[in-house]
Amino acid sequence: MRRIKLFSLFGITVYLDFTWFIMFILFTLALNPLWKNVASREISLLLSATLTVMLYLTLLVHEFSHSLVAKKLEIPVHQIILWMFGGAANIEKQPQSPSQEFKITIVGPLASAAIAVLFYGLFLLISLISVKSSILSIFFLTVASLNLIWAIFNLIPAFPMDGGRIFRSLLWYFLKNKIKATRIAVFTGLPLLILVGILLHNWFIIAISLWVFMAGRSELKLVILQEKLSQIKIRKIMTPIDPYDFDPKSSTFPEAICSPEDNAWTVLEKMTQIKIDHFKVIENNQVVGLITLSLIADYTD
């Protein structure tokens, strides 16, 4: 088991991946020099650990902002995972329009920017109260600075980062072609991130750019698959049977149904959401066929 369940909020369960502990240790050690003039070595480690946890809590706010907007748009989100490189909201359905993707995505950087403003305000308040540098002022200023950096970094148009998704949504709107928009966003992001890494002399960003590119390529394949399956009606690929009346009360999985006019992508998404790999095909309140995950998979090659 690689994940620990932390809590549930707004119908979304938050998990902690074990890779998080690696970054927790590295970040705690990296932040330790911040306190060398204001605290002992032991207290410095405690403060750095607390600051690291706070930074991940602000990342959680970032991910919840994505998730709550998605849920408002009736796109299911059931879990958020905190891991080594931040957080990831598992949005279980692809946005159906450029405006949906833009709304879901833009709130993340805006949330991080708002957190930066809030903590910078707290830093200014502490500075007015005390002329001397204090633990709280360092704490608040660091949270503000890193959230601002996170907001700006996330806006780099490298798909599937937030900036890349915003870029993709704009291309999708103007080009009216999701596949073409995704392809441009994926192949634009890699050189941009590498350039940022070179300008900042940061090999970590260059390494991350390759991971981002691979993730983008994977999603491009998913978008192509979505387009292909969206053109296939269930009527074409189902296994026909002798019709009989459908009785939801006697059905073990009454939600595992679809129409012959549904497309294969919609049914595949529903199968994934409710974790059932076979559906009854209903027409005029009669079961007229069966559709299975394997039948849909035959059309994914």
N, C-alpha and C positions, 0 to 999 in steps of 0.2 A: 504494500500500500504506500503510494508516493505522496498522498495528499491528506491533510488534516482538515476536518470540517471545523470552522470557527463559529459561525453564527448565520442566521437567516434574517433578512430584512427586505420588506416590500416584495416578498415572494421569491427573493433571490438568495441563494446560498453562497456564502463566501468560503473558499477553500484556500489552504496554505500548502503550496508545493514544497517538497523538501529541498529543492534547489534554492529556495529563499534563504535558508540558513547559511549557505555559502556567501551570498551577497551581504547578509546581515553581519557576518564576521568581517568581511572585507571593508564594508562601509563604516563599521564601528571603528576599525583601526585607522581608516583614512581620515575620519572626522576628529580623531583624538587630539591632534595638534591645536585645534581651535581653543582648547581650554587650558593650554600650558601656563598661561599667566594668571588664571583665575581659580584653579582647582588643583588638588593633588592628583597623582597618577591614578589612584583607585577611583576617585570621584570622576575624573575625566573619562574613564572607560564607561562608567555608569551613565554619564551625561551623553556620551556618543551613542551608546546603545539606545537610550531613550529618544534621541534625535532621529536615529535610523527608523525606529518604530513610527515616530510621528510622520516622517517623510512617506513611509508606506501607507499610513492612514490617509494622507492627502492624495496619494495615488488611487486609493480606494474611492475617494470622493470623485475623482476624475472618471473612474470606470462606472460608478453608480450613475453619473450624469448621462453617459452614453446609454446605459441600460434603461433608465427610467423614461428617457425620450423614446427609445425603441418600443418599450411596453405601451406607452401612450399611443404609438402608431400601430399597435396591435401586432408587434413583432415579438415573439416569445424570447425571454431571457431568463434562464433559471439558475445560472451560476456565474460567479466571478472567481478567477484564480489569481492569487498573488504568487509570483514566482521570481526567479533570479533577476530578470530584466524588467520587472515592474508588475503590471497587472493586465489581465485579459478578460473582457466580458464575452462570454459565449453567446453571441447573438445567433439564435438558431434558425433564422430565416433571412435570406438575401433581401435587401431593400428592393422594393418594386418600382421605384422611380428615383430620378436624380435628387428631387427635393427631399425625399425620405432620407437618403444617404447623407445629404448635406446637413440636415437638421440633427440626425443622430451623431454625426461626427463633430460638428463645430462646437458642441457644448463641452466636449472634453478639454480642449485648450482654453476655452473661456472659463471653465471651472478652475483650472490650474492658475490662470491669470488672476481670477478673483481671490483665490487663496493667497497668492503672492501679495496682492494689495492689502488684504486683511492683516497678514503677519507683518508687512512693512509698517502698517499703521500702528500695530502693537509695539514694534521696535521704536518708532518715533515717540510713542507715549512713554515707554520706559526711559528713553534718552532724555526726555523733558523732566522726568522725576529724579533721575540720577545722572550726574555729569560723568561719573566713572563708568568704565565698561563693566557690564555685569553679565552674569550667566544668562539671564533672561534675554538681554539685548542680543547676545551672540546667537542664542537659540532661535529667537524670532527672525533675525536678519538672515540666518542660514536657511530656514524654512522658506522665507520669502524669495530669496535668491535662487534656490534650487527649483522651486515651482515655476518661477519666471523662465529659467533656462529650459525646464521641461516643456513649458507651453510653446516656447519659440522653437525648440528642437523638433517637437511633434508637428509643427507646421511646415517642416521641410517636405516638399511634394514627392515623397518616396513611398510608393504603395507597397504594403498595406498600412503604413503609419497614418495617423490622422490627416496630416497634410496631403498625403497621397490619395486618401479617400475623398478629401475635399476637391482635389485636383481632378480625380476621376469623375466625381459628380458633375463638375462644370463641363468637362469634355463630353460626358454622356448627354447632358442637356443640349449642348450645341451640335454635337455630331449625330445625335439620335441613334447611337449604336453603342451598346454597352461593351461588346467584345472589343471593338476598336479603341474605345476609351480606356478600358482596362489595360490593353496591350501597350498603349502609349504611356500610361501612368507607371506601369511596371518597368519599362525599359528607360524611362526618363530618370527614375529615382536613383538607380545604381550609380551613375556618374556624378550626380549631385551630392550624394552622401560621401562618396570617395573624395570629392573635391573639398567638402567641409572638413573631412578628416585630415587631408593634406594641409589645408590652410591653418588648422588648429594644431597640427603636428600630433594628432591623436590616432594611434594605431587601433585603439579600441573601437572608434567610430568606423574605421575602414573595415574592421572585422564584422561589426554589426551590419554594415551595408550589404555584405554577402548573405547574411542570414535573412535580412529584409527582402533582398532580391529573390531568394529561394521561396520565401513565404508568398511573395507576390506572384511568382510563376505558378505556384500551387493553386492560388485563388483564380488565376487566369484560366487554368484548366477546368476549374469548377464552373466558372462563368460560361465557358464554351459548352460544357456538359449541360448546364441549365438551359442554354439556348436550344440545344439539340433536343433534349427531352421535352421542352415546352411545346415543341411542334408535333409531338406524338400523342394521339388520343388513346385513352385506355381501351376503347372499343377495338382498336386495331391489334392490340397485343394481349388482351385478356384470354383466359381459357373459358370458352362458352360452356354453359351447363343448361340442363332443362330448368326453366324458370319455376320458382316456387315463392310463396309469400314470405316477406321478410318480417320477422317478429323480434324487435329489439329486446323484449323481456326474456326471451329464451336464448339470446345470443350471449356467448361468453365475453365477447368484446364488441359491444354495440357501436362503439365509436370507430371501429375498423371497417369503414365502408367508404365507397366513392361512387361516382357516376361514370357511365361510359364516356361522357363528354369531357371529363376532367383530363388534364394533361399529365403525362408521366412524371414531370418534375414536381408538380403540386402533390401528387400521391407519394412520391419518394420523400418529400419533406415531412409529410404527415406521418409516414411510417417511422421516420427517424425520431420525430417528436414523441410519439406514443410508444415507440419501441416494439412494434408488431410488424412482422415481415410478410403478412398475407392479409388481403382485404377482400371483402365481398363487394361485388359490383351491383349496385342497385339502380333499377329503372322502373318507374311506375309502381314503386313499393314492392317490387319483386327482385329476388336475387337472380341475375341473368348470367353471372360469370364470376370468375376468381382471378385476382391479380396478385402476383407474389414479387418479392424483391428480386428473385433470380430472373423472372421474366423481364423486369425493367433493366436489370444488369446486362442482359443480352444486347441491349441497344446503347450501351455506354462505350463500346469499343470504337 
